[in-house]
């Protein structure tokens, strides 16, 4: 699959937590833990489970920066 999105991070699923409608998918990307919230239906359709190799595709209109004040 090829995508126009340039923000792509390869990683491995380390946890999938399903709620009623949303699944939180934790992914290890080079030692960093990132969490994606997707529908439970999508998580099941993709067969996401511990150890699944995935690519996170990030599309955001805003990026915020914060500091300790």
N, C-alpha and C positions, 0 to 999 in steps of 0.2 A: 504494500500500500504506500502511496506517495501522497504527502499533504503539503499544502502551501505554508502551513504554520511553521515558524522557525524555532519556536520554543519547545523542543522535544527533549525529554530526559528518560534515558533507559534505566530500568531498575527491576527489582524483584519484590513481589507481594510478601509482606511480613505479617499482615493481619487483615481480616475482613470482618467487620462488625455490622450485622444487619439489624435495622430497625423495621418499623412497619412499612415504610416506603423508601427510605434512604439507607444506603450501605456506605459506611466509611471504609475506604480501602487505604491501608497504610503501605507505603512502598519505600524500600531502602534504595536510595540513589547515592552511590558512592559514600556510604556511611552516614548519610543525612536521611532523616525520616520525614517523608512528605505524605500528607493525607488528602485524598480526593473523595468528595461526597458525590455519589452517583445513585441512580435509582437501583433498588434491589433487583428489579427485572433486568437491567443492563448488566449488573454484576453476575447474575445467574446466566444470562445469555452468553457472556464472555467466558464463563467457566472459571472465574477468578477464585483462586484458593492459595493457601500458603505455598510459596515457592514458584508461583507463576511469573514468568518473565513478561514484563509489560513495557510500554512506552507511554510516559505521561506527556500529553500535549496540552500546553498552557496557552490560553487565549484570554487576554485581559485588556480592558480598555484603560485601566488605571493601575498604577503601582504606587503604593504608599511607603513612605520612609518615616521611621519613628526613632526617637532617642530617649534615654532616661533623662527626666528633667529634675 
